[in-house]
Amino acid sequence: MAEQTHVLFVEDDDVIREATQLALERDGFAVTAMPDGLAGLEAFRANQPDIALLDVMVPGLDGVSLCRRIRDESTVPVIMLSARADSIDVVLGLEAGADDYVTKPFDGAVLVARIRAVLRRFGHASGPGSTPSAADERSSADGGVLHFGDLEIDTEGMEVRRGGTPVGLTPTEMRLLLEFSSAPGTVLSRDKLLERVWDYGWGGDTRVVDVHVQRLRTKVGQDRIETVRGFGYKLKA
């Protein structure tokens, strides 16, 4: 019997918390649900979940601050939940290290689909039956080490170095960099990156891409990834 995926769910609204927990458990997830951020942080440290769902507006320690604390300790995937689609809420959550966000009220099936999409790109689908990306296919042909100026990408060891110094990337940032490195000099649109990196089979919010590109630039070099206005981004060869 396959081991259940463990979800940490932090939500202060009792009705939403209980209904969502039941829905996730019906879909086969093991869920630890907490009503505030401080309890959520304790539960995270005690249980080491596979994924965290964090509401932005929770007492004790708000969701954005909780996301930062989690990201300081782990690369576990994080999805932010917000009752508002306000740009500031979305950007703050993503800048704190969240991998995706869902706006409330949400459909349970949509939430489960987003959770599974995040888990697939975090290695839960990296075993038999998974489809290699273009970067994976390229790595097998050249020994798995790519060089772009002072940037070195080991696509087999999943390590990145800049000027010989290791660079810590989240799994989402790594997948984004791998997509760029699979076609250096080629412009990749935001929609294409959403499809390849975020596994969206539907239209998604391109702010997710923009914020992650900016986070990636701070780590690999601001001038390494170029914005092509009106079209997307490309990695400078």
N, C-alpha and C positions, 0 to 999 in steps of 0.2 A: 504494500500500500504506500502510495507516494506521501511524502511529508507535506503537511499543510503549510501554505504560505501564511506567515504571521504579519498581521497588520496592526500598527499602533494608530488609533483614531482619537484625536483630541478635539472635543466639541462641547461647548458649555450648554447648548440647548438640549434639554433632556429628551424631548420628543424626537428631534433629528438624530441625536446620538443613538438612542435605542432602536429607532426604525432602521437606521443605516447599518448598525451592527447586525441586526437580524438579517437584513438583505445580503450583507457580505458573507455571513455564516451560511446562509442558504446556498451561496455560490461556492462554498467549500473553503473559505478563508477562516483562519483562526484570528480572532479579533480581541485586542485589549483596548477598551474604551475608557478614556479619562475626561473629566469635566473641566480641567484647567491646565495651564501650561506647566506649572511646577510639578504637578502630579504626572503630567505627560513626560517630563524630562526624567523623573525617577523611574517611570515605567520603561522608558527607552533604555536606560542604563541597565535595568534589571533583566529585561527580556530580549534585548538586541533583535528587534523585529526586522522583517525583510523589507518593509516599506512603511512610511509614516504619512498619514493624512492629517493635516493640521489646519484647523479653522484660524483665520487671521485674527478675529476678535474674540479671544478667550481671556479670562481673568488670570491674575497671578503672574503669568509670563505670556505675553501675547504671542501669536503664532509666528510672526516674523522673527522675534527674538529667540523663540524656541528653535526655529529652523537654523538660525546662526549657531546656537549652542550645539545642535546635532551635527551640523556641518564641521564644526571644530573638532569633533570626535569621530566622525564616520562619513563614509561616502554613500550610506544607505539612501535609496531614492526617497524623495519628498514631494508630495503633491499638496499644494495649498488650496484651501477651500475658502471662498469669500462670498458674502451676500451681495457684494457690489462688484461690478465690472470696472470700477474706477481704475484709471491708468496708474495712479500712485500706488494703490494696493497691489496691483499686479506686478509692477516693476519692483517694488520693495521686496515682495516675496521672492521673485526670481533673483534679484541681486543678493538676497540673503543666502542663496544657494539652492532654492527649490528647483526641481526639474520640470514641473508642469503646474498648472492650476486649473481648478474647476469652479465655475460660478454657481452659487446657490440661487434659487432651488435647482437641483439637478435630478435627472432621471437615474434611477439605480443602475439600469443597464449601461448607461453612458459612463457612469463612474467606474463600474466594473471593467468596461472596455478600456478606459484610460489607465486603470491600475495594471491591467494585463499588458498593455502596450509598453508602459514604463518598465515592468518586470522583464519583458522580452529583451529590451535593449540593455538591461543591466546584467545580462549573462544568464538569466533564468532560461533563456532559449538558445544558449550557446552550445548545447549538447547535440546529440544525433538528431538529424532532421532540420536543423537550423540552416538558413540560407546565408552564405558568406557575402559580405559586402564587396564592393569593388576594391576597397583598400585591402581586405583580406586576401582576395585573389592576387593582387599585385604583390603582396608581401611574400607569397609562396614562391614567386619567381625571382626575387632579388635578395633572399635571405632575411627579409623582414625588417631591415634598417633603412630608413629614408632620411635624407639630409636636405635641408633647406637653409642655406646660410649657416648660422650658429645653432640652428634648431635640428635636433636629431630625434627621430621617432622610431622606436622599436615596436613594430606592429605585432610581433610575436610575444614579446615580454610585456607588452602594454605599458611601456615606460617612455617618458619624454625627457629630454635633457636640452637645456639651453646654455650654450657656452660651457658644456661639460657638467653643469649643475642640474640635478634632478628637478623636474617641475611636477608639482602635484596637481592632477586634474581629476575632476569627478568623472564617473563613467559617461555621463552625457557630454561633457566637454571633450572627452577622449573620442567618442564616436563622431562628434562634430569635426574634430581635427582630422580624423581618419578619412572622412568624406572629402574634406578639402585636399588632403594629401593624395587621394586616389586620382585626382585630376588637377594638378597644379597649373595655375594660369587660366583655368576654365571657370567661367562665371556660373555659380550655382544660385538659383533663385531661392527666395525664402520658402516658397511653396514646395520646391523640390527638397529642401533641407528638412522641412516639416515631415514630408513623406518618408525620407530615408533615415533621419535621426530620431524623430519623435514617433514614427510609425503611424502617422495619421493617415487613415484612408479617407478622410473627409477634410474639409476646409478647417484650418486652425488659426489661432491668433498669431500673427507673425511677430508680435512683440516678444514671444518666447525665444524666437531665433535671434532677434536683435540684442536682447539682454545677454544671452549666452555667448554670442559673438564678442560682445564687449568684455565679458568676463574672461573669455579665452585670450583676447588681445592683451589683457593686463599680465598674462602669464607667459605667452609665447612671443610677445613683442607687438607694440601698437601698429607698426608698419608692416607686419608679416601678413596680415589679412586685410585686403583692400576692399573698400566699398565701391561698387559700380552703381552709381545712382540710377534708380529706375529699373535695375535688373537683379541685383543681389550682391554676392560677395565672392572673392576668389583669393586663393593662397598664392602669394608671390613665389615663383620658382627660384 
